[in-house]
């Protein structure tokens, strides 16, 4: 015969999910995107990412020459929400 449990229920998952894993700690984090290529190729990728709504072209650094002839590098730092 079924008998209801008497007494208080105590949770043992405080600070953890039901599998016992720690609960995620939501926060902001920075990530960097680096583009290497010819000035024209880098410009096209930046334009494409802007058209997709990911980043405004003004958020990228100015093209910086690398040690390879004809190659530049641009950097974008984005803040993302980590859940």
C-alpha positions as CSV (number, residue, x, y, z in Angstrom):
1,X,0.0,0.0,0.0
2,X,1.2,3.5,-0.8
3,X,2.1,5.7,2.2
4,X,2.8,9.4,1.7
5,X,6.1,10.6,2.9
6,X,5.9,12.7,6.0
7,X,8.3,15.5,6.8
8,X,10.0,18.3,4.9
9,X,11.5,17.8,1.5
10,X,15.1,19.1,1.4
11,X,16.7,19.9,-2.0
12,X,20.2,18.5,-2.5
13,X,20.7,20.3,-5.8
14,X,21.3,23.8,-4.5
15,X,23.8,25.4,-6.9
16,X,23.4,22.4,-9.4
17,X,21.0,21.2,-12.0
18,X,19.1,17.9,-11.7
19,X,22.1,15.9,-13.0
20,X,24.3,17.3,-10.2
21,X,26.3,19.5,-12.6
22,X,27.0,23.1,-11.3
23,X,24.5,25.7,-12.5
24,X,25.9,27.9,-15.2
25,X,27.0,31.4,-14.0
26,X,25.6,33.8,-16.6
27,X,28.0,36.6,-17.5
28,X,29.5,38.7,-20.3
29,X,32.7,37.6,-22.0
30,X,34.8,39.2,-24.7
31,X,35.8,37.3,-27.9
32,X,38.1,38.5,-30.6
33,X,37.8,37.9,-34.3
34,X,41.0,38.2,-36.4
35,X,40.9,38.5,-40.2
36,X,44.0,38.0,-42.3
37,X,44.1,38.4,-46.0
38,X,44.4,40.9,-48.8
39,X,42.9,44.4,-48.1
40,X,40.1,43.6,-50.6
41,X,39.3,40.2,-49.2
42,X,39.2,41.5,-45.6
43,X,37.0,44.4,-46.7
44,X,34.6,41.9,-48.4
45,X,34.3,39.7,-45.2
46,X,33.7,42.8,-43.0
47,X,31.0,43.9,-45.5
48,X,29.4,40.4,-45.5
49,X,29.3,40.2,-41.7
50,X,27.7,43.7,-41.6
51,X,25.0,42.6,-44.1
52,X,24.2,39.7,-41.9
53,X,23.8,42.0,-39.0
54,X,26.8,40.7,-37.0
55,X,29.1,43.7,-36.8
56,X,29.2,47.3,-38.0
57,X,32.3,48.0,-40.1
58,X,33.3,50.8,-37.7
59,X,33.7,48.2,-34.9
60,X,36.7,46.7,-36.7
61,X,40.2,47.9,-36.3
62,X,41.9,49.7,-39.2
63,X,43.8,47.2,-41.5
64,X,47.3,46.6,-40.1
65,X,50.0,45.2,-42.3
66,X,51.5,41.8,-41.4
67,X,54.9,40.5,-42.2
68,X,53.5,38.9,-45.4
69,X,53.5,41.0,-48.5
70,X,50.0,42.3,-49.5
71,X,48.4,40.9,-46.3
72,X,46.6,42.9,-43.6
73,X,44.9,42.0,-40.4
74,X,41.8,43.5,-38.8
75,X,40.5,42.8,-35.3
76,X,37.0,42.9,-33.9
77,X,36.2,42.5,-30.2
78,X,32.7,41.5,-29.4
79,X,31.0,41.0,-26.0
80,X,28.8,37.9,-25.8
81,X,26.4,36.7,-23.1
82,X,27.3,33.3,-21.7
83,X,24.5,31.4,-20.0
